């Protein structure tokens, strides 16, 4: 690994929508690495709530106060994207034992695909380990009154109104 690639990590996901759990991993990763690139994966087989462009815009708004973070999208394998970014570090967040199991499997596959890329795992903060994009969508659709206030514990504020608008 070159010195510059050691100081640059890439965090990939669908971020549909970006949650406070994701934002926690991003903020902590940005303190560890000099540069952090967020890669929003494009999966044509997934029925995303937000378009790729909307996810990029919302993610950029949510991380705008973290100066060493950039946001872009990618298609294809995460390890290829990490390499295109000039990095050798794939940052991943884990919330539960289920996440650990699936991330371990993915990490082994990634090592076969490109042994020069290291996976670095950050455990989710206890406050956010229950948050998932699917849970947020359920809350937004079923919560009844004062939904925006209820979502503040799960989402960056810049994402609440666009999410509610999208789910109408």
C-alpha positions in Angstrom: 0.0 0.0 0.0 1.2 3.5 -0.8 1.1 6.0 2.0 -1.7 8.0 0.3 -3.9 4.9 -0.1 -3.5 4.1 3.6 -4.9 7.5 4.4 -7.9 7.1 2.1 -10.8 4.8 2.8 -13.9 4.1 0.7 -17.3 3.4 2.3 -19.8 1.8 -0.1 -23.5 1.1 0.2 -26.9 1.9 -1.3 -27.7 4.6 1.3 -31.4 4.5 0.4 -31.8 6.5 2.5 -28.7 7.5 4.4 -29.3 7.0 8.1 -27.8 8.4 11.3 -26.1 5.0 11.7 -24.4 5.5 8.3 -23.5 9.1 9.2 -22.0 7.9 12.5 -19.7 5.5 10.6 -18.8 8.3 8.1 -18.0 10.8 10.8 -15.9 8.3 12.7 -14.2 7.1 9.5 -13.4 10.7 8.6 -11.6 11.1 11.9 -9.4 8.0 11.3 -8.6 8.6 7.6 -7.4 11.8 5.9 -9.8 11.2 3.1 -13.1 9.2 3.0 -15.0 8.6 -0.3 -18.6 7.5 0.0 -19.6 5.3 -2.9 -23.3 5.0 -3.6 -23.8 1.7 -5.4 -26.0 1.5 -8.5 -27.8 -1.8 -8.6 -30.2 -1.9 -11.5 -31.8 -5.0 -10.0 -32.8 -3.1 -6.8 -35.9 -1.0 -6.7 -34.4 2.0 -5.0 -36.6 4.6 -3.2 -34.4 7.5 -4.4 -32.7 7.8 -7.7 -28.9 7.7 -7.7 -28.7 11.5 -8.3 -31.1 12.1 -5.3 -29.0 9.8 -3.1 -25.8 11.6 -4.0 -27.4 15.0 -3.4 -28.9 14.0 0.0 -25.7 12.3 1.1 -23.7 15.4 0.1 -26.1 17.6 2.1 -25.8 15.3 5.2 -21.9 15.3 5.1 -21.4 18.9 4.0 -19.8 19.8 7.3 -17.2 17.0 7.2 -14.5 18.5 5.0 -12.5 15.3 4.1 -15.5 13.4 2.8 -16.6 13.2 -0.9 -19.6 11.4 -2.4 -19.9 9.8 -5.8 -21.7 6.8 -7.3 -20.4 3.6 -8.9 -21.4 0.5 -10.7 -19.8 -2.9 -10.5 -17.8 -4.5 -7.8 -16.9 -2.5 -4.7 -13.2 -3.6 -4.8 -12.9 -2.3 -8.4 -14.4 1.0 -7.2 -12.0 1.2 -4.3 -9.1 0.7 -6.7 -10.4 3.4 -9.1 -10.5 5.8 -6.1 -6.8 5.2 -5.5 -7.5 3.5 -2.2 -6.7 0.1 -0.6 -9.1 0.4 2.3 -12.8 -0.6 2.2 -14.6 0.8 5.3 -17.6 -1.2 6.5 -20.0 -0.7 9.4 -21.4 -3.6 11.4 -24.5 -3.5 13.6 -25.2 -7.1 14.7 -24.0 -10.7 14.6 -26.0 -11.1 11.3 -24.0 -8.1 9.8 -20.8 -9.6 11.0 -21.6 -12.9 9.4 -22.5 -11.4 6.0 -19.6 -8.9 6.1 -17.1 -11.7 6.9 -18.4 -13.6 3.9 -18.1 -10.5 1.7 -14.7 -9.7 3.0 -13.4 -13.1 2.1 -14.9 -12.8 -1.4 -13.3 -9.3 -1.8 -9.9 -10.7 -0.7 -10.1 -13.3 -3.5 -11.1 -10.5 -6.0 -8.4 -8.2 -4.9 -6.0 -9.2 -2.1 -4.5 -5.7 -1.9 -7.6 -4.2 -0.5 -8.1 -4.4 3.2 -11.6 -4.3 4.8 -11.7 -2.2 8.0 -14.8 -2.7 10.2 -16.3 -0.2 12.6 -18.9 -1.4 15.1 -22.0 0.7 15.0 -22.5 2.9 18.0 -25.0 1.4 20.4 -27.4 4.3 19.8 -27.7 3.4 16.1 -27.2 -0.4 15.9 -31.0 -1.0 15.4 -31.4 1.4 12.5 -31.9 0.1 9.0 -33.2 1.8 5.9 -36.2 -0.7 5.8 -37.1 0.2 9.4 -37.1 3.9 8.6 -39.3 3.4 5.6 -41.8 1.5 7.8 -41.8 4.2 10.5 -42.3 6.9 7.9 -45.2 5.1 6.4 -46.9 3.9 9.6 -46.1 6.4 12.3 -49.1 8.5 12.1 -48.9 12.0 13.6 -45.7 14.0 13.9 -43.7 11.7 11.7 -40.9 14.3 11.0 -40.2 14.6 14.8 -40.2 10.8 15.2 -37.7 10.4 12.3 -35.1 12.7 13.9 -33.7 9.8 15.9 -33.1 7.8 12.8 -32.2 10.2 9.9 -30.2 13.3 9.3 -32.6 16.2 9.2 -31.9 17.0 5.6 -33.3 13.7 4.5 -36.6 13.7 6.5 -38.6 16.0 4.2 -37.4 14.4 0.9 -38.2 10.9 2.4 -41.7 11.9 3.4 -42.3 13.5 0.0 -41.1 10.4 -1.8 -43.3 8.1 0.3 -46.5 10.1 -0.4 
